Amino acid sequence: MDITLLNWQGLAIGACTFIIIGVFHPLVIKGEYYFGTKINYVFFLLGVVASILALLTNGVFLSAILAVVAFSSFWSIKEVIEQKERVRKGWFPANPKRRESREKSAK
C-alpha cells in the first residue's frame, strides 16, 4: 500500500479538533476567572465570525476547522455558566479582584 494514496484529511481534522477543544478548556476557566460571564459575548462573537468564515471558505479542511472553532465557541458559552457554578461550589478559585467574589466572601 502506497502511503501517499491515503487520505489524511480526516485524521488531520480530528487532530485539529482535539487541539481546539484542548485550547478552549483553559480559555473558559481563565475567561471566567478574569471576566466572569461577560466573556460569553466574546465567545458568541467568535462563534458567529468563525461560522460565517466556514460558510465562505472553499476548502473542506479549513471550513471544517473553522466550524469546529465556531461550535467550540458556542459550547464555551455553556461551559462559562457551568464554570461559574463550579467556582461557587469551591471546586475552582474565585478571583478576589472581581466584585462578585468579594460579595461572596463577605457573606
Secondary structure, DSSP 8 states (H G I E B T S, - for coil): --GGGS--HHHHHHHHHHHHHHHHHHHHHHHHHHHGGGHHHHHHHHHHHHHHHHHH---HHHHHHHHHHHHHHHHHHHHHHHHHHHHHTTSS---TTSHHHHHHHH-
